[in-house]
């Protein structure tokens, strides 16, 4: 079977969007290729098989026999991309003829690959403009003719063009592939028993459930959700993905800690409305880069796959996918009144709920599954 190497900067197992993105890509690639994944183990291991078993369980990889995890343990985040790259070279420098294609979300590996393995198709995927010395590496990659480029939004492509003064040739080489959701989400069934067990309330006491799923890093709208819960005591609000325990004073708001990715969709389908209240400044865990102008959040596509209507912040970059009153309702990011009116509007109009949810689900199925994303990328770089 043909082999693709996927070089990441991810840690496995992990709650990070980065690691979940890589795993979803690899799952889809493995349907047509053997995939060697290079990543960091988030835990020290004496037994490689044991940590691989843990990762397999965490990401539900039991059925994916074509995935080969190649892990190193390094206790510090600094230079981890370099060490993963060195491990990839150690494993493949003398056996590179067996590799058909290389996909990389690792800046250092993409930089080094500009100078070696010239006969192998290579793709560099980036989700943000780099800073400092890293921006020099990114610029060299973007100007190189040795790799094709994938970005996650038109906005990010425009930022890179402006930042590095790229030419028309480089502009054409950068292809946009938004994030995605698994096609399997379509057939997943809501797990109400586990849902009510987790939130510890009885369904008979609740009129409607309104949910947020994902990390609570800065800019994710937690404060707005709390205000909405106070305004709507008859509705129960749930936040899935919190890392910390909350002793909650708002009685109709429940925080649930992170659950494995493959279980999330079954919880999403238990609520009546999904919320995506991004603010004007959105940060990842390290709070270094504001991603609000160029992001393509996986949460959006997971939501679209559920058949549950969603309300989103009215950010420009999200309008690359979302259209108000067609596949969602849009509200000004910090206007509690607009968000509250949107919730009431949806709950009063069954036909509108169906229209928005159905349109979003159809668009997801036609355009934004991981399998379609992989197929489009591979087709794009067969040059």
N, C-alpha and C positions, 0 to 999 in steps of 0.2 A: 504494500500500500504506500502511496505517496506520503511524504513527511513534510510537515510545516513546523517550524520552531516559533514559539511565542515567547518573547523576552519581556518580562514585566518589571515593574519596580514594587510589586505588591508583596504583602505579607499574608500568609495563609496559616491557620484560619484567621479571619478578621471580619469585623463589622463594617469596615470601610467600603464606600461606594466603589473605590478603585478595585479592590479585590473581587467584588461581586461582578463588576463589569468584565474583568478579565475572565472569570469563570464562565460567565454566560457566552462570551465570545468563543472560548475554547470548546464548550459543549457543542456549539453549532458547527465549528470547524471540524470537530471529530466525527461528524456524520459522513464526511467525505475523505478525510485525511487522518493519518496518524499524527498526533500533536505532542510535541515535547515542550512542556511549559517550564520556564525558568523563573524562580521566585524565591522569596525569603520565607523561612519558617518563623512564625511568630513565637515559637517555643523551642527551647533547647531540647534536643532529642538524642538518646543513645541508640534508639531503634528506629530506623527510617520507615519501616513498614508500619510501625505503630502510629507515627504522626501522619502518615499517608492515609491510614484507616480513619483517623479522626477528621482529617480534611474531607475525605470522601463522604463521611456521614454528615458533616456540617453543611456541605454544599449539595448533598444528594447526588453523588456521582457514581453510584453503584452500577448503573446501566451503561456507563461510558468507558468501555474497555480500551478505546483508542487514545486515551489521555495518559501521558507519562509525566508525572510530577518530578521535577528536578529541583530539590530544595537545598539551600544553605542556611545555616544559622549564624546570624551576626547580631550582637546585642544592641547595636546603636543604629539609629536611622541615618546618621551621617555616612556618606560614601556607600550606602547599601546598593545603589544602582551600579556603581563601579564593580563591587564584589560579585554581584549577579552576572554582570557582563564577563568578568574574568572566568567565572564558573562555566558560562556558556562556551567561551573560547577553549577552555580546558577540555570540555567534552566533545567539541566539534571541529577544532582547528585542523585535525588530520582526517576527519571524516565528513568534511563539508559537502562532498559530492553526493551524499545521500539526502541532502536537504533540497527540497524544491522551492520553498518560499520561506521568508522570515518576516514575521510581524513583530513590531516592537512598540511598547509604550514606555521604554526605558531610554532616557536622553543619552546617556553615555554609550550604550550599545549602538544606538542609531548613529551617533557621531563616528564611532569606530568603524561601523559597517559602511560608511561612505568611502572607506579606503581599502576594504578587503572584500572577498567573495563577490567579485564583480559580475559573475555569471549567474548569480542567484537573485531572483526577484525579491525586493525588499520594500516594506511599507513602514513609515514612521507615523504613529498616531499621537497627536497631542491634544490636550484639553485646556491649555492655557498658555499665554505668552510668558516665557521665562524672564528672569531678572538676573542682574549681575553677570558673573562669568558664564552662567548657564545660558544667558541670552546669546552669547557668542557661539556656543555649541549649536544652539537652535538655528541661528542664522546660517551657519555653515551647512547644516542639514538641508535647510530650505533652498539654498542656492545650489546644492549638489544635484547632479543628474543621476545619482546612483540609487535614489530612493524616491518612491511616491509618497505623498503626504495625505493624511486623513485628519480632518478636524470635525468638531461636533456641532458647529453652527455657522451660519453665514456671518453672523456678527464676529465670531472668532477669526474667521478667514479675513474679514475686513481689517481687524485689528493687526493681524500679522502682516498684511500687505503694507499697511501704513507704518508700522513699527520698523520694518526692515527694508522699506522702499523696494519691494519686490517688483520684478518686471512682469510683462504680460505672459511670458513663458512660465514663470513661477506661479502666477495667478491661475493659469489653466491647470497646472499640475496639482494644485490643492483641491481635493474633493471633499464635499460635505456629506457626512454620514451621521445623522443624529443618533442619539442613544436609542434603546429599544426595550422590548419586553419579551419574555419567552412565549412562543406560540401555545405552549401547554397551558398557559394561564386561562385560555379561552374555555377549556373543559374542566378546570378546577372547580370544586364545589365548596360553598361556604361551610365552615365547620362551626356551627352555632354552639355545640356543646363545649368545645374548647374555648370559644370566645367568651361565653358567659362565665365559664370557670375562671378565666384570667381576669375579667373585669369585676367579678364578684358582685354582680347585681342580677336581679331577676327580671326577665324580659317583661313580665306582666306589669311591672312598675314603671316602665319606660315607654314613651311615645315613639321617639325616634333616636337613632344613634348617628353621631357625626364624628368622623375619624380623621386623624393625621397620622401618617406613617413615615418614619425616617428619623435620622439623627436630629438633635436639638442644638446644633452649632449656631453661632451668632447669625442672625438674619433669617431664621426659619419661621418666625411669626408666632413663637410660643406665647408672648404677651397678648397678642391679638386673640388667640384661641381662648386664653383664660378670661378675657373680657367678654367674649361671645358666650362662654359657659355661664357667666354671671347673669347675662341678659336673658338667658333661655333656660330657666331652671327645670322646665318640663322635658328638655332634651338632654341626652347624656353624651358627653364629649369624651373621646378616648384618644390618647397619644401613645402610639406604639413606637418604641425605639429609644426610649430614655435609658441612659447608662446609670443614672443615679436614682436612689429611692426617694420618692416624694411623699412626705406626710401632708396629705392634701386637705386644705381647708375648704375648697370648693367641692361641695358634695356630689355634684353632677359632672365631675371631671376625674378621669382615671388615667394614671400613667402606668404603662406596661413596659418592662425592660425588653431589651433586644431579644427577638426570637429568630431562629434560623431562617435564611432567605426563602427556602422552599415552602415554609409554612405561612409566610406573610400574605400571599394572595388569598388564602382561605379565610384570613381575618378581614382583609379589605372587603371581601364580598358580604360580610356580615353587617356592614354599616349602610346607612341610607344616603349619606353625602360624604364625599371626600374633600378635604381641604388642602390647598397648596399655597399658604400665605407668605410667600417669599417677600422680603423687604428690599429696599434699594441697595443695601449692602449685604451680600451673602458670602459667608466665609466657610472654608473647610476647617478641620480640627485645629490647625496651627495658626489660623487667623492672619495669614500672610497676604493672601490674594483675595480681592473682592471679585467674585465670579458672576455677579448679577448681570453684567452686560453681555456675557458670551456663553453662559452655561447651557447645557442640555440635560436636565436632571432625569435620571432613571425613574425617579418617583412619578414623573409625569406620564411616562409610557406604561408603567405598572398600573397607575390609576386608569388609563385609557383602556387597558385590557380587561377590566373587571366587570363592565356592564353597570357600574355605579356612577351616577352623575358627579361631576367635580366642579369646584369653584377655585379659581386661581387668581393670583395677583396679576395686575395689568402691566407686567413688565414687557418691554419691547421685544426682548429676545425670545420670550415664550410665545409671542405671536407668530413666530416662524412655524409653529405647530397648531396653536390654539386660535379659535375664532369665536368671539363672543356670540352666545345664543345659537351656536351651531354644534360645537362639541364640548362646550363648557359655558359657565358664566364667569365673566371677568369683573374684578373689583379693584378699586384703588388700594394699593398695598397696605396703607395704615388707616383707612377709613372704616372704623368699626360699624358705622351706620350702613355703608354700602355692603359690607360683608353680611351684616345681620339681615338686611333687606333681601339679599340674594338667597340666604338660607330659607327665609320665610316664603319667598317666591317659589323656590323649588319644591318645598314641602306641600305647598298648596296646589301645585300643578303637576298631576301625574303624567300627563301627555308630554310636558316639557322635560320632565325627568327622563322619560323613555327616549325622547328624541336626542337629547344631549348624550346620554350614555350609549345609545345605539350608534350614533354617528362616530363617536370617539372610538368605539370598539371596531367598527368597520375600517376606519382609517388605520388603526393599529395593525389589524390583520393584513391589510393591503400594502402597507408601507414600512411599518416600524417593528417588525419582529427581529430577533437576533439572527435568525436564519437568513432572512432577506438582507440584513446588514452585511453578514459574512459573504453571501453570494455576490453582492454588489461590489464589495471591496476586492474580492478575489478576481472578479471579472475585470475590474478597473485596472489592476496592476499586472494582468497578464499581457505584458508588452514586449 
